[in-house]
C-alpha cells in the first residue's frame, strides 16, 4: 500500500498500518520502503502515536485570513452605516482600511461566514414617522386585552387596486434551456396605459362581504357613502350586529373615510368604529386577502387581457376564498399584536 504519486501526506489508514508493522517488529527502513516514504516520515508517525495515543493529524491553522478582526469591525460598521451599498462599494471602502487589497468575493465570504450578512431583496413596508410608531405601540398595548370574542365582532374593510398586466411577484416557470422564448414560458405584458380596477371589500369572522367596484369618476366621499357605506357595508354591519350583539367597523384613514359626509352617516346610524392606527396595513387581516387574490390572478392559466376580463377574474377568485382562510387570518390577530409590541411600534413581518 505505497503512497500515491504526487501526495505529500500519508493517509490515516497508512498511519495505522505503520504502527501495526512497527509493533510486529518490522524495522523502519522496511516500513518506509513499503509505503514509499522516508524513514523520517515513519519515525514521525510513530512518535506522534506514542505522544498522542492516536495516529490522526492535529488540526492545522491554515492560511491566515486576509481580513483580520480589525478589518471585520470596519466591514460591519460600513454595512451598518448603509445597507444599500453594492458589494463593489463595500470592497472599495474596506481596501482603504486593510494593509493589502482583497477581492469582492473575499469580502462576500467574510460578510456571510463571519458577520452573518447576506444580500436579500428588501421588504416593502409603509414609511413610519415617529408619531406613527408611537401611535402603533399605544394601539398594540390597548389591544392586549382583546381576545377572539372581541375580534370576531370587527368588520375589517379596505380598498384594493389591481392593475392590468402587472404581476405583483416574479413568476417562476419550468423550462428547458432552449425554451426561454417559448410562448408557454413567457409572462405576457399588455399596453394597458396603467389601466386598473379599484374595489372595496369587507370580512368578519365567519363572514365574507361582497366586492364593490369603484369607477374612476366615482371615488369621492359622497360616492363612498352612496356605493359602500349606505349600501353593502351598512347591510353587513346590521347582520353582524343582530347576530353578535356588538359590531364595529375598521376603516383606514383615507380621506373618503374621514370626510364629513361619511362621519355624518355613521353618527346618524350609530355605527360604531374600531380605532386603527395610520400606516398599519400589517394590522388589518384583509390586506393578506388582497395579496392572496392578486397571487391567484397572476397564477391563472388565462391571464386577463382587458378590464372586463380582469373584473371577471377578480370576482371569481374572491368567490374561491373560503371562510376558513378568513378565520385563520383573524385568529392570527393576537400574534400580530405581539409582533407589534416586540417591534415597539415599528414594522412587523406581517
Rosetta blueprint (number, residue, H / E / L):
1 X L
2 X L
3 X L
4 X L
5 X L
6 X L
7 X L
8 X L
9 X L
10 X L
11 X L
12 X H
13 X H
14 X H
15 X H
16 X H
17 X H
18 X H
19 X H
20 X H
21 X H
22 X H
23 X H
24 X L
25 X L
26 X L
27 X L
28 X H
29 X H
30 X H
31 X H
32 X H
33 X H
34 X H
35 X H
36 X L
37 X L
38 X L
39 X H
40 X H
41 X H
42 X H
43 X H
44 X H
45 X H
46 X H
47 X H
48 X H
49 X H
50 X H
51 X H
52 X H
53 X L
54 X L
55 X L
56 X L
57 X L
58 X L
59 X L
60 X L
61 X L
62 X L
63 X L
64 X L
65 X L
66 X L
67 X L
68 X L
69 X H
70 X H
71 X H
72 X H
73 X H
74 X H
75 X H
76 X H
77 X H
78 X H
79 X H
80 X H
81 X H
82 X L
83 X L
84 X L
85 X L
86 X L
87 X H
88 X H
89 X H
90 X H
91 X H
92 X H
93 X H
94 X H
95 X H
96 X L
97 X L
98 X L
99 X L
100 X L
101 X L
102 X L
103 X L
104 X H
105 X H
106 X H
107 X H
108 X H
109 X H
110 X H
111 X H
112 X H
113 X H
114 X L
115 X L
116 X L
117 X L
118 X L
119 X L
120 X L
121 X L
122 X L
123 X L
124 X L
125 X L
126 X L
127 X L
128 X L
129 X L
130 X H
131 X H
132 X H
133 X H
134 X H
135 X H
136 X H
137 X H
138 X H
139 X H
140 X H
141 X H
142 X H
143 X H
144 X L
145 X L
146 X L
147 X L
148 X H
149 X H
150 X H
151 X H
152 X L
153 X L
154 X E
155 X E
156 X E
157 X E
158 X E
159 X E
160 X E
161 X E
162 X E
163 X E
164 X L
165 X L
166 X L
167 X L
168 X L
169 X L
170 X L
171 X L
172 X L
173 X L
174 X L
175 X L
176 X L
177 X H
178 X H
179 X H
180 X L
181 X L
182 X L
183 X H
184 X H
185 X H
186 X L
187 X L
188 X L
189 X L
190 X L
191 X L
192 X L
193 X L
194 X L
195 X L
196 X E
197 X E
198 X E
199 X E
200 X E
201 X E
202 X E
203 X E
204 X E
205 X L
206 X L
207 X E
208 X E
209 X L
210 X L
211 X L
212 X E
213 X E
214 X L
215 X L
216 X L
217 X L
218 X L
219 X L
220 X L
221 X H
222 X H
223 X H
224 X H
225 X H
226 X H
227 X H
228 X H
229 X H
230 X H
231 X H
232 X H
233 X H
234 X H
235 X H
236 X H
237 X H
238 X H
239 X H
240 X H
241 X H
242 X H
243 X H
244 X H
245 X L
246 X L
247 X L
248 X E
249 X E
250 X E
251 X L
252 X L
253 X L
254 X L
255 X H
256 X H
257 X H
258 X H
259 X L
260 X H
261 X H
262 X H
263 X H
264 X H
265 X H
266 X H
267 X H
268 X H
269 X L
270 X L
271 X L
272 X L
273 X E
274 X L
275 X L
276 X L
277 X L
278 X L
279 X L
280 X L
281 X H
282 X H
283 X H
284 X L
285 X L
286 X H
287 X H
288 X H
289 X H
290 X H
291 X H
292 X H
293 X H
294 X H
295 X H
296 X H
297 X H
298 X H
299 X L
300 X L
301 X L
302 X L
303 X L
304 X L
305 X L
306 X L
307 X H
308 X H
309 X H
310 X H
311 X H
312 X H
313 X H
314 X H
315 X H
316 X H
317 X H
318 X H
319 X H
320 X H
321 X L
322 X L
323 X H
324 X H
325 X H
326 X H
327 X H
328 X H
329 X H
330 X H
331 X H
332 X L
333 X H
334 X H
335 X H
336 X H
337 X H
338 X H
339 X H
340 X H
341 X H
342 X H
343 X L
344 X L
345 X L
346 X L
347 X L
348 X L
349 X L
350 X L
